[in-house]
């Protein structure tokens, strides 16, 4: 059997070389990867310098040098935050926006080139998703979103598709007690999406009811993020949101075809109760008092 450490190090060397991390002119635009990444972060809407530094994992000195180099090229401007003079805000100039667009086009072409090298495109993407989720696990953010947002709809679509594959009778969302979006928005409830960089990789909803309890709905974690304790984090977040809304009793339902869900609920203080709804799909019912 090949040494696992050697396999990881081969992967590291391959990625470093393929993406041009050591090039003095990343993607042929005349500056190294570090400066290009700062420009990219600003172009994608990050403006607070401290936030950019944390996002990229840079120390203050290197961040300052990279920003200064971009300012000298007239690609970036920085100024004090209008509410807090101790904070700095960075924005792209007109030239900076053109340079950002050029990097975007080149990066997209590079990504297409990577995918074109392998006949099993989806398998390659799944492997990339698995690695990216693992390497960024400490930076996965749990954000409250409108359940009708594109990110939420993506998660729900993947969730419904998985139920269709795993349930012996399939899954038809029109037959399920699908919660209305208004019941999963404050002040009745909430919807939480797990974001890994720019990609949604998990979700959970809190549905407000008029029956003295709220329901936890639609807990889903992408296959690439399973094993990272993200499901537990999502459940903790939705319980915290319920407390914040003054909700003291939660209920949920699941199906025995999803044994990992039942195991999660039992291990986090939920107790089984009799059926409390007429949804045709669940056969296990749980309750938790906060």
PyMOL commands that set and color helices and strands:
alter all, ss='L'
color gray80, all
select helices_A, chain A and resi 4-19+26-28+33-43+49-56+60-72+94-116+121-135+137-139+150-166+173-175+181-184+223-225+230-244+259-267
alter helices_A, ss='H'
color red, helices_A
select strands_A, chain A and resi 76-80+88-92+141-144+190-196+199-208+214-221+249-254+271-272+284-289
alter strands_A, ss='S'
color yellow, strands_A
deselect
rebuild
show_as cartoon
